[in-house]
Amino acid sequence: MLLPVTHSLCRGVVYFGKRVKNDCDWWIAACSVCQVPRLRHVEFICLLDCKICDVTIAHTYFAMTMLKRYIRIIVEKPGSLTEFLGKFAEYMHVIAGDREAIQRIAYEFVEDKAKEGVIYVEVRYSPHFLANTKVDPIPWNQNEGDLSPDEVVHLVNMGLQKGERAFNIKARSILCCMRHMPSWSMDVVELCKKYRHEGVVAIDLAGDESLNCEAYPGHRMAYEEAVRCGIHRTVHAGEVGPASVVKEAVEVLKAERVGHGYRTLEDQALYKRLLAEKMHFEVCPISSKLTGACDPDFTKHPVITFMKDKANYSLNTDDPLIFNSNLHLDYSTAHKYMGFTEDEFKRLNICSAESCFLPDNEKKELLYRLYEAYGMMQTTAF
Ligand SMILES: O=c1[nH]cnc2c1ncn2[C@@H]1O[C@H](CO)[C@@H](O)[C@H]1O
């Protein structure tokens, strides 16, 4: 059977079950109900409904399996942050610039979180990395198109909102500046301002700390503007970079939360100060092993110190697609190798809710739901 493809990214045609043209990773899936083969770039297998029988033919997990088998983007052994970040180039070129894909991924993200039992989530991404116009340079070797970072944010917001309605959980987003692209940062903060009423709650600074750990003036100006406009702030710091990056994040960029933050422990004075200030650390156990940020022996993980010190931190997945992970894996790892108890899971979830970027009334409501679920209506003090 010959199925011609009209998608703009197509550089070939495919016979059933067989890749025929050079550098293009086309694959075929059949609708599980009507068995009609659907042809999509592998990353899109999860993205479309079967138009004939109106059934969603596949799901993110299926797409992940396909990706694992055919593209090998999954990181399975500890490597370096630089190596890990390189994996994005394997698939971002397919999603970037595609309106339908971007909105659908945001929607399915909410579905995945609901299935993991999450009731509130803040998801982060770089709008520039998904655009193909009004971004310099245009990422992932794309040709110029007509999707701007501004429209990307709107599309993600629409996908998240649709997901919230379908799966009855709350989803907000954080927009990332990239360490190596200070020229994008003012744009990012402007997008945070423009779309705060559509669910954007904060600004972040992500990227490779091992190559670029100084916050350039572009980042600093963006964070100053965020402070001025009441946009919440988090910064990836002390993941692989030294404690001084954490110090800069809180002192110069006025971060309210620290992404990862493991190496804060190397500066005990700073750590003690941040403990006293109840600074929130966004800890990602599986990620920290696979990016080489922490010792692969989980029994030596810095979050054990955070736990013992009753620090303010949360457990997060970071990049579940590339790590082939989910939140359950992070929690079960903490339980199995780090001595986490159910009480500690409750405590850290309450810390997460207290440090979330929702407005006060919504935060109170979220905390109330947790206290109720944990049977803690009387004893709310930690
Ligand atoms: O753990 C991390 N540390 C630093 N940068 C990261 C990490 N995970 C993802 N990104 C970077 O942030 C962008 C938006 O999510 C991703 O595209 C990736 O480049």
The ligand as an SDF file (V2000), in Angstrom:
LIG
                    3D

 19 21  0  0  0  0  0  0  0  0999 V2000
   17.3920   19.4990   33.9870 O   0  0  0  0  0  0  0  0  0  0  0  0
   17.5760   20.4140   33.1580 C   0  0  0  0  0  0  0  0  0  0  0  0
   18.5630   21.3180   33.3350 N   0  0  0  0  0  0  0  0  0  0  0  0
   18.7990   22.3280   32.4930 C   0  0  0  0  0  0  0  0  0  0  0  0
   18.0810   22.5280   31.3880 N   0  0  0  0  0  0  0  0  0  0  0  0
   17.0760   21.6680   31.1340 C   0  0  0  0  0  0  0  0  0  0  0  0
   16.7840   20.5720   31.9830 C   0  0  0  0  0  0  0  0  0  0  0  0
   15.7220   19.9260   31.4620 N   0  0  0  0  0  0  0  0  0  0  0  0
   15.3860   20.5730   30.3300 C   0  0  0  0  0  0  0  0  0  0  0  0
   16.2090   21.6100   30.1200 N   0  0  0  0  0  0  0  0  0  0  0  0
   16.2210   22.5570   29.0240 C   0  0  0  0  0  0  0  0  0  0  0  0
   15.1380   23.4320   29.2020 O   0  0  0  0  0  0  0  0  0  0  0  0
   14.3730   23.5160   28.0170 C   0  0  0  0  0  0  0  0  0  0  0  0
   12.9510   23.7820   28.3730 C   0  0  0  0  0  0  0  0  0  0  0  0
   12.4420   22.7290   29.1310 O   0  0  0  0  0  0  0  0  0  0  0  0
   14.6240   22.2090   27.3050 C   0  0  0  0  0  0  0  0  0  0  0  0
   14.4080   22.3630   25.9280 O   0  0  0  0  0  0  0  0  0  0  0  0
   16.0670   21.9140   27.6670 C   0  0  0  0  0  0  0  0  0  0  0  0
   16.9300   22.5720   26.7770 O   0  0  0  0  0  0  0  0  0  0  0  0
  1  2  2  0
  2  3  1  0
  2  7  1  0
  3  4  1  0
  4  5  2  0
  5  6  1  0
  6  7  2  0
  6 10  1  0
  7  8  1  0
  8  9  2  0
  9 10  1  0
 10 11  1  0
 11 12  1  0
 11 18  1  0
 12 13  1  0
 13 14  1  0
 13 16  1  0
 14 15  1  0
 16 17  1  0
 16 18  1  0
 18 19  1  0
M  END
$$$$
